[in-house]
Amino acid sequence: MNRPVLALVLFVVELVLLFGVRTVQHMRTTGATGFHGISGRRGSPEWIGGVLFVVALFTGAVAPLAELAGWVGPIVEPSWRVVWLGIAIIAVAVGGTYRAQIAMGASWRIGVDASERTTLVTDGPFRIVRNPIFTGMLAAGIGFVLLLPNVLTIAAFFALLGAIELQVRFVEEPYLRSTHGEAYASYCRRVGRLVPGVGRDR
């Protein structure tokens, strides 16, 4: 089994499904892409989060190519059980992320535009965690580290983690609090942020 090739194929499938297919579906439904790109003033948490997200995607794409070219090697040689566990986690995580995107309906966005007013989604996978899309993406990142344990996949995971933490805590949560008030505050008291039961507001 050529792990770098498999990792590259799975990474492309993830990008096509979560960004390509979902964007086309959103455009057909709403007439907009849902993309807001990197926003915020330079150096702000919002801007840093956007940059880290781009870094995570770029590094994740380069990781299998770099190993194929011999520029980096595995930190440890994973057993076939670990490889298949990584593949299974990626498959479930990407499928779950896509399901969460669909559950958002017209409220799905990449980034936040403070002038927009979208519906607060609390059903489906959003009953389990407040940010199931980000939970799924982080889980997929763990799967890629198991499948292809080199310095670049690890760096991509931590860049993604940093991007998500900044986006959620400093951008999305303040926006949702100001937009939905007590409805969102009550939701935060009931449901964890990224892990079920963890990160609920007191």
Secondary structure, DSSP 4 states (H G I P E B T S, - for coil): --HHHHHHHHHHHHHIIIIIIHHHHHHHHHSS--B--S-SSTTSHHHHHHHHHHHHHHHHHHHHHHHHHTSS--SS---HHHHHHHHHHHHHHHHHHHHHHHHHGGG--BS--TT---PPP-SGGGGTBS-HHHHHHHHHHHHHHHHS-SHHHHHHHHHHHHHHHHIIIIIIHHHHHHHHTHHHHHHHHHSBSSBTTBS---
